[in-house]
């Protein structure tokens, strides 16, 4: 009788490698929340569905561009925990990514 352990081990190893590479590719995705549409925000950010993505766009349209990551927590349904979870996926465009609100405002004032 042939053992299927080596064959199964090879399959699991291949699957683990594929998942590792897929997660690295997905982790590399970034989204500029100051210019992206709701569908793109929904696709790239973790724990953000279509309604929260639309809320991010609506908040941006009503209040202007986000100057800090923490401002995203002002959007209904999004807390600081979700912002922190997505910190590496969020881009604010124009060089203000990751700056605290006070630093971003100081950089933009004359």
MMTF fields as JSON, N, C-alpha, C and O atoms, coordinates in Angstrom:
{
  "mmtfVersion": "1.0.0",
  "mmtfProducer": "UNKNOWN",
  "numBonds": 439,
  "numAtoms": 440,
  "numGroups": 110,
  "numChains": 1,
  "numModels": 1,
  "chainsPerModel": [1],
  "groupsPerChain": [110],
  "chainIdList": ["A"],
  "bondAtomList": [4, 2, 8, 6, 12, 10, 16, 14, 20, 18, 24, 22, 28, 26, 32, 30, 36, 34, 40, 38, 44, 42, 48, 46, 52, 50, 56, 54, 60, 58, 64, 62, 68, 66, 72, 70, 76, 74, 80, 78, 84, 82, 88, 86, 92, 90, 96, 94, 100, 98, 104, 102, 108, 106, 112, 110, 116, 114, 120, 118, 124, 122, 128, 126, 132, 130, 136, 134, 140, 138, 144, 142, 148, 146, 152, 150, 156, 154, 160, 158, 164, 162, 168, 166, 172, 170, 176, 174, 180, 178, 184, 182, 188, 186, 192, 190, 196, 194, 200, 198, 204, 202, 208, 206, 212, 210, 216, 214, 220, 218, 224, 222, 228, 226, 232, 230, 236, 234, 240, 238, 244, 242, 248, 246, 252, 250, 256, 254, 260, 258, 264, 262, 268, 266, 272, 270, 276, 274, 280, 278, 284, 282, 288, 286, 292, 290, 296, 294, 300, 298, 304, 302, 308, 306, 312, 310, 316, 314, 320, 318, 324, 322, 328, 326, 332, 330, 336, 334, 340, 338, 344, 342, 348, 346, 352, 350, 356, 354, 360, 358, 364, 362, 368, 366, 372, 370, 376, 374, 380, 378, 384, 382, 388, 386, 392, 390, 396, 394, 400, 398, 404, 402, 408, 406, 412, 410, 416, 414, 420, 418, 424, 422, 428, 426, 432, 430, 436, 434],
  "bondOrderList": [1, 1, 1, 1, 1, 1, 1, 1, 1, 1, 1, 1, 1, 1, 1, 1, 1, 1, 1, 1, 1, 1, 1, 1, 1, 1, 1, 1, 1, 1, 1, 1, 1, 1, 1, 1, 1, 1, 1, 1, 1, 1, 1, 1, 1, 1, 1, 1, 1, 1, 1, 1, 1, 1, 1, 1, 1, 1, 1, 1, 1, 1, 1, 1, 1, 1, 1, 1, 1, 1, 1, 1, 1, 1, 1, 1, 1, 1, 1, 1, 1, 1, 1, 1, 1, 1, 1, 1, 1, 1, 1, 1, 1, 1, 1, 1, 1, 1, 1, 1, 1, 1, 1, 1, 1, 1, 1, 1, 1],
  "groupList": [{"groupName": "UNK", "atomNameList": ["N", "CA", "C", "O"], "elementList": ["N", "C", "C", "O"], "formalChargeList": [0, 0, 0, 0], "bondAtomList": [1, 0, 2, 1, 3, 2], "bondOrderList": [1, 1, 2], "singleLetterCode": "X", "chemCompType": "L-PEPTIDE LINKING"}],
  "groupTypeList": [0, 0, 0, 0, 0, 0, 0, 0, 0, 0, 0, 0, 0, 0, 0, 0, 0, 0, 0, 0, 0, 0, 0, 0, 0, 0, 0, 0, 0, 0, 0, 0, 0, 0, 0, 0, 0, 0, 0, 0, 0, 0, 0, 0, 0, 0, 0, 0, 0, 0, 0, 0, 0, 0, 0, 0, 0, 0, 0, 0, 0, 0, 0, 0, 0, 0, 0, 0, 0, 0, 0, 0, 0, 0, 0, 0, 0, 0, 0, 0, 0, 0, 0, 0, 0, 0, 0, 0, 0, 0, 0, 0, 0, 0, 0, 0, 0, 0, 0, 0, 0, 0, 0, 0, 0, 0, 0, 0, 0, 0],
  "groupIdList": [1, 2, 3, 4, 5, 6, 7, 8, 9, 10, 11, 12, 13, 14, 15, 16, 17, 18, 19, 20, 21, 22, 23, 24, 25, 26, 27, 28, 29, 30, 31, 32, 33, 34, 35, 36, 37, 38, 39, 40, 41, 42, 43, 44, 45, 46, 47, 48, 49, 50, 51, 52, 53, 54, 55, 56, 57, 58, 59, 60, 61, 62, 63, 64, 65, 66, 67, 68, 69, 70, 71, 72, 73, 74, 75, 76, 77, 78, 79, 80, 81, 82, 83, 84, 85, 86, 87, 88, 89, 90, 91, 92, 93, 94, 95, 96, 97, 98, 99, 100, 101, 102, 103, 104, 105, 106, 107, 108, 109, 110],
  "secStructList": [7, 7, 7, 7, 2, 2, 2, 2, 2, 2, 2, 2, 2, 2, 2, 2, 2, 2, 2, 2, 2, 2, 2, 2, 2, 2, 2, 2, 7, 7, 3, 3, 6, 6, 6, 7, 7, 2, 2, 2, 2, 2, 2, 2, 1, 6, 6, 7, 7, 2, 2, 2, 2, 2, 2, 2, 2, 2, 2, 2, 2, 2, 2, 7, 7, 7, 1, 1, 4, 4, 4, 4, 4, 4, 1, 6, 6, 7, 7, 2, 2, 2, 2, 2, 2, 6, 4, 4, 4, 3, 3, 7, 1, 6, 6, 7, 6, 6, 7, 7, 2, 2, 2, 2, 2, 2, 2, 2, 7, 7],
  "xCoordList": [0.831, 0.0, 0.877, 1.834, 0.538, 1.333, 0.846, -0.349, 1.775, 1.426, 1.09, 1.77, 0.044, -0.338, 0.169, -0.126, 0.922, 1.409, 2.338, 2.136, 3.343, 4.206, 3.433, 3.699, 2.491, 1.704, 0.84, 0.758, 0.206, -0.614, 0.248, -0.15, 1.408, 2.322, 2.738, 2.82, 2.994, 3.362, 2.212, 2.44, 0.993, -0.17, -0.334, -0.558, -0.226, -0.372, 0.743, 0.509, 1.944, 3.06, 2.819, 3.071, 2.334, 2.03, 0.935, 1.022, -0.09, -1.178, -0.682, -1.061, 0.16, 0.703, 1.532, 1.435, 2.341, 3.144, 2.249, 2.496, 1.223, 0.302, -0.391, -0.523, -0.832, -1.477, -0.508, -0.886, 0.723, 1.737, 1.976, 2.022, 2.127, 2.347, 1.114, 1.236, -0.061, -1.302, -1.471, -1.875, -1.171, -1.311, -0.292, -0.587, 0.889, 1.896, 1.426, 1.625, 0.811, 0.3, -0.847, -0.9, -1.758, -2.888, -2.434, -2.993, -1.435, -0.947, -0.301, -0.229, 0.166, 0.823, -0.18, 0.202, -1.464, -2.472, -2.651, -2.742, -2.699, -2.96, -4.064, -4.27, -4.768, -5.822, -5.709, -5.549, -5.793, -5.816, -7.264, -8.08, -7.583, -8.967, -9.429, -10.609, -8.502, -8.879, -9.238, -9.689, -9.042, -9.386, -10.112, -10.731, -10.048, -10.63, -12.153, -12.741, -12.768, -14.218, -14.535, -13.641, -15.8, -16.225, -15.885, -15.503, -16.015, -15.727, -14.262, -13.959, -13.364, -11.933, -11.628, -10.877, -12.204, -11.998, -12.497, -11.829, -13.667, -14.251, -13.332, -13.163, -12.744, -11.909, -10.589, -10.117, -9.991, -8.643, -8.644, -7.813, -9.546, -9.51, -10.196, -11.171, -9.67, -10.178, -11.288, -11.177, -12.345, -13.505, -14.247, -14.912, -14.137, -14.87, -15.692, -15.143, -16.991, -17.874, -18.342, -17.865, -19.276, -19.761, -20.372, -20.146, -21.139, -21.797, -20.791, -20.913, -19.8, -18.777, -17.883, -17.465, -17.59, -16.787, -17.525, -16.919, -18.819, -19.611, -19.655, -19.656, -19.69, -19.678, -18.353, -18.336, -17.246, -15.942, -15.95, -15.482, -16.481, -16.549, -17.484, -17.159, -18.642, -19.606, -19.012, -19.19, -18.311, -17.672, -16.609, -16.497, -15.84, -14.808, -15.447, -14.948, -16.552, -17.234, -17.811, -17.813, -18.3, -18.923, -17.9, -18.147, -16.746, -15.79, -14.422, -13.551, -14.214, -12.907, -12.018, -12.414, -10.816, -9.923, -9.457, -9.38, -9.15, -8.62, -7.177, -6.387, -6.84, -5.473, -4.7, -3.473, -5.408, -4.76, -5.585, -6.775, -4.935, -5.635, -6.72, -7.778, -6.444, -7.382, -8.711, -9.735, -8.711, -9.952, -10.933, -12.141, -10.436, -11.326, -12.223, -13.32, -11.759, -12.546, -13.785, -14.671, -13.855, -15.04, -16.187, -17.324, -15.884, -16.908, -17.74, -17.2, -19.056, -19.958, -19.664, -19.61, -19.479, -19.232, -17.768, -17.438, -16.885, -15.445, -14.787, -14.907, -14.104, -13.429, -11.922, -11.404, -11.235, -9.774, -9.182, -8.119, -9.875, -9.385, -9.341, -8.378, -10.376, -10.415, -9.364, -8.733, -9.174, -8.148, -6.767, -5.968, -6.482, -5.191, -4.99, -3.887, -6.047, -5.975, -5.596, -4.942, -6.005, -5.775, -4.647, -4.441, -3.93, -2.91, -1.979, -1.683, -1.518, -0.575, -1.256, -0.573, -2.564, -3.308, -3.847, -4.296, -3.803, -4.402, -3.325, -2.272, -3.623, -2.762, -3.621, -4.784, -3.047, -3.785, -3.408, -3.966, -2.472, -2.042, -1.295, -1.308, -0.661, -0.004, 0.945, 1.13, 1.555, 2.612, 2.182, 3.043, 0.891, 0.483, 0.165, -0.384, 0.488, 0.138, 0.75, 1.957, -0.102, 0.344, 0.679, 1.014, 0.605, 0.911, -0.258, -1.411, 0.013, -1.07, -1.713, -1.077, -2.951, -3.701, -2.958, -2.903, -2.385, -1.704, -0.485, -0.225, 0.26, 1.43, 1.026, 1.664, -0.036, -0.5, -0.984, -0.736, -1.672, -2.161, -0.987, -0.987, 0.009, 1.167, 1.941, 2.463, 2.019, 2.745, 2.031, 2.671, 0.712, -0.059, -0.275, -0.785, 0.104, -0.108, 1.129, 2.241, 0.953, 2.089, 3.029, 4.019],
  "yCoordList": [-1.176, 0.0, 1.241, 1.342, 2.192, 3.418, 4.427, 4.54, 5.135, 6.167, 7.459, 7.835, 8.124, 9.385, 10.595, 11.734, 10.36, 11.458, 12.392, 13.605, 11.889, 12.82, 13.636, 14.827, 13.024, 13.723, 14.802, 15.914, 14.506, 15.484, 16.617, 17.782, 16.275, 17.282, 18.26, 19.467, 17.74, 18.599, 19.532, 20.703, 19.029, 19.868, 20.971, 22.126, 20.637, 21.643, 22.676, 23.859, 22.239, 23.174, 24.137, 25.336, 23.608, 24.463, 25.462, 26.634, 25.002, 25.88, 26.967, 28.13, 26.597, 27.578, 28.632, 29.817, 28.224, 29.185, 30.112, 31.316, 29.566, 30.388, 31.421, 32.579, 31.024, 31.955, 33.018, 34.178, 32.634, 33.584, 34.654, 35.843, 34.234, 35.193, 36.044, 37.237, 35.459, 36.211, 37.266, 38.389, 36.932, 37.92, 39.043, 40.19, 38.735, 39.78, 40.731, 41.941, 40.206, 41.048, 41.907, 43.102, 41.317, 42.069, 43.139, 44.235, 42.834, 43.806, 45.005, 46.09, 44.812, 45.893, 46.897, 48.016, 46.519, 47.427, 48.611, 48.453, 49.795, 51.028, 51.768, 51.589, 52.594, 53.398, 54.829, 55.06, 55.778, 57.193, 57.542, 57.693, 57.668, 57.93, 59.335, 59.657, 60.174, 61.518, 61.598, 62.642, 60.509, 60.537, 59.287, 59.317, 58.197, 56.933, 56.94, 57.656, 56.126, 55.948, 54.892, 54.207, 54.78, 53.868, 52.412, 51.661, 52.006, 50.618, 50.264, 49.164, 51.185, 50.939, 50.89, 50.028, 51.809, 51.81, 50.512, 49.923, 50.059, 48.805, 47.626, 46.735, 47.608, 46.492, 46.419, 45.323, 47.559, 47.57, 47.505, 46.808, 48.208, 48.278, 47.087, 46.548, 46.688, 45.561, 46.056, 47.135, 45.278, 45.591, 46.838, 47.497, 47.162, 48.272, 47.69, 47.226, 47.715, 47.229, 48.378, 49.504, 48.095, 49.131, 50.345, 51.476, 50.133, 51.273, 52.153, 53.377, 51.544, 52.342, 53.053, 54.187, 52.393, 53.035, 54.245, 55.288, 54.104, 55.231, 56.344, 57.524, 55.978, 56.976, 57.74, 58.939, 57.06, 57.729, 58.771, 59.893, 58.398, 59.318, 60.482, 61.632, 60.198, 61.256, 62.239, 63.45, 61.728, 62.583, 63.461, 64.646, 62.884, 63.638, 64.736, 65.861, 64.411, 65.392, 66.538, 67.69, 66.214, 67.223, 68.064, 69.239, 67.47, 68.136, 68.408, 68.947, 68.056, 68.248, 67.034, 66.073, 67.081, 65.921, 65.629, 66.513, 64.363, 63.938, 64.403, 64.221, 64.998, 65.465, 64.52, 64.584, 63.647, 62.656, 61.382, 61.395, 60.292, 59.019, 59.033, 58.424, 59.733, 59.765, 60.418, 60.13, 61.291, 61.921, 60.9, 61.137, 59.783, 58.73, 58.177, 57.691, 58.249, 57.748, 58.607, 58.203, 59.785, 60.638, 60.169, 60.617, 59.272, 58.731, 57.723, 56.851, 57.851, 56.951, 55.491, 55.128, 54.673, 53.251, 52.87, 51.689, 53.862, 53.584, 54.127, 55.31, 53.262, 53.677, 53.656, 53.27, 54.074, 54.097, 52.702, 52.556, 51.685, 50.318, 49.933, 49.319, 50.293, 50.012, 50.827, 50.333, 52.063, 52.91, 52.284, 52.202, 51.846, 51.233, 49.939, 49.659, 49.158, 47.911, 48.172, 47.343, 49.312, 49.651, 50.665, 51.129, 51.007, 52.077, 51.903, 52.882, 50.699, 50.472, 50.453, 50.446, 50.444, 50.403, 51.77, 51.948, 52.731, 54.045, 55.035, 55.151, 55.738, 56.822, 58.078, 58.033, 59.195, 60.45, 61.332, 62.417, 60.878, 61.658, 62.908, 63.258, 63.571, 64.877, 64.932, 66.003, 63.805, 63.832, 63.989, 64.204, 63.894, 64.057, 62.725, 62.71, 61.619, 60.298, 60.063, 60.204, 59.702, 59.319, 60.459, 60.209, 61.703, 62.823, 63.068, 62.92, 63.438, 63.858, 65.126, 65.867, 65.374, 66.511, 67.832, 68.655, 68.048, 69.308, 69.48, 70.584, 68.415, 68.49, 68.77, 69.574, 68.11, 68.323, 69.752, 70.356, 70.312, 71.683, 72.665, 73.648, 72.408, 73.278, 73.259, 74.289, 72.113, 72.007, 72.759, 73.219, 72.887, 73.552, 75.038, 75.738, 75.535, 76.962, 77.758, 77.235, 79.033, 79.858, 80.24, 80.93],
  "zCoordList": [0.0, 0.0, 0.0, 0.769, -0.879, -0.958, 0.068, 0.341, 0.614, 1.584, 0.844, -0.111, 1.292, 0.652, 1.436, 1.073, 2.498, 3.319, 2.548, 2.601, 1.836, 1.107, 0.072, -0.091, -0.622, -1.621, -0.973, -1.496, 0.131, 0.85, 1.393, 1.36, 1.884, 2.408, 1.309, 1.539, 0.137, -0.989, -1.358, -1.659, -1.337, -1.65, -0.621, -0.985, 0.659, 1.719, 1.654, 1.9, 1.327, 1.194, 0.04, 0.156, -1.064, -2.219, -1.879, -2.245, -1.182, -0.781, 0.164, 0.027, 1.12, 2.066, 1.339, 1.658, 0.374, -0.401, -1.207, -1.27, -1.815, -2.607, -1.728, -2.125, -0.551, 0.371, 0.862, 1.02, 1.102, 1.549, 0.489, 0.803, -0.754, -1.832, -2.079, -2.357, -1.985, -2.191, -1.114, -1.415, 0.132, 1.201, 1.047, 1.381, 0.551, 0.322, -0.77, -0.661, -1.811, -2.892, -2.387, -2.678, -1.637, -1.112, -0.127, -0.102, 0.675, 1.652, 0.966, 1.543, -0.258, -0.97, -1.53, -1.871, -1.633, -2.153, -1.219, -0.001, -1.806, -1.059, -1.777, -2.977, -1.041, -1.642, -1.128, 0.07, -2.042, -1.677, -1.366, -2.275, -0.079, 0.318, -0.05, 0.083, -0.513, -0.935, -2.414, -2.886, -3.147, -4.566, -5.056, -6.119, -4.306, -4.754, -4.658, -3.848, -5.502, -5.42, -4.351, -3.855, -4.017, -2.948, -3.27, -2.373, -4.524, -4.893, -4.639, -4.179, -4.935, -4.71, -3.218, -2.761, -2.465, -1.007, -0.406, 0.445, -0.84, -0.368, -0.692, 0.14, -1.869, -2.316, -1.548, -1.247, -1.23, -0.653, 0.868, 1.449, 1.519, 2.983, 3.634, 3.111, 4.779, 5.55, 6.48, 7.062, 6.619, 7.471, 7.011, 7.811, 5.739, 5.15, 4.015, 3.016, 4.168, 3.12, 2.247, 2.385, 1.347, 0.427, 1.122, 0.691, 2.183, 2.842, 3.588, 3.568, 4.245, 4.933, 3.925, 4.157, 2.811, 1.768, 1.205, 0.958, 1.006, 0.517, 1.564, 1.213, 2.842, 3.921, 3.935, 4.212, 3.641, 3.573, 2.456, 2.646, 1.296, 0.161, 0.473, 0.174, 1.071, 1.404, 2.417, 2.28, 3.428, 4.43, 3.774, 4.089, 2.872, 2.151, 1.296, 1.254, 0.613, -0.223, 0.612, 0.178, 1.808, 2.673, 3.437, 3.707, 3.791, 4.687, 4.086, 4.769, 2.852, 2.237, 2.446, 3.105, 1.884, 1.957, 3.378, 4.231, 3.594, 4.891, 4.998, 4.072, 6.123, 6.354, 7.268, 7.332, 7.974, 8.835, 8.819, 8.506, 9.159, 9.219, 10.289, 10.127, 11.378, 12.49, 12.106, 12.724, 11.1, 10.661, 10.096, 10.101, 9.616, 9.113, 10.216, 9.941, 11.465, 12.59, 12.844, 13.596, 12.227, 12.363, 11.471, 11.623, 10.546, 9.654, 10.436, 11.116, 10.331, 11.058, 10.694, 9.519, 11.717, 11.52, 11.43, 11.315, 11.483, 11.403, 12.665, 12.983, 13.365, 14.588, 14.42, 13.373, 15.457, 15.421, 15.213, 14.611, 15.714, 15.56, 14.072, 13.613, 13.338, 11.9, 11.165, 10.23, 11.578, 10.959, 11.184, 10.251, 12.408, 12.716, 11.932, 11.462, 11.792, 11.042, 9.584, 8.951, 9.059, 7.653, 7.442, 6.32, 8.483, 8.401, 7.197, 6.511, 6.93, 5.835, 4.465, 3.44, 4.433, 3.176, 2.767, 1.635, 3.681, 3.431, 3.006, 3.633, 1.927, 1.462, 1.434, 1.033, 1.861, 1.865, 0.681, 0.516, -0.139, -1.296, -0.869, 0.311, -1.779, -1.584, -0.397, 0.181, -0.011, 0.991, 2.433, 3.287, 2.763, 4.156, 4.818, 5.919, 4.188, 4.712, 6.078, 6.273, 7.013, 8.332, 9.266, 10.424, 8.816, 9.697, 10.639, 10.235, 11.879, 12.757, 12.199, 11.449, 12.557, 12.021, 12.234, 11.321, 13.419, 13.703, 12.802, 12.324, 12.567, 11.704, 10.269, 9.589, 9.799, 8.428, 8.253, 7.21, 9.248, 9.143, 9.172, 8.431, 10.019, 10.097, 8.785, 8.36, 8.15, 6.891, 5.773, 4.827, 5.875, 4.837, 5.086, 4.212, 6.269, 6.555, 6.169, 6.236, 5.761, 5.321, 6.42, 6.174]
}
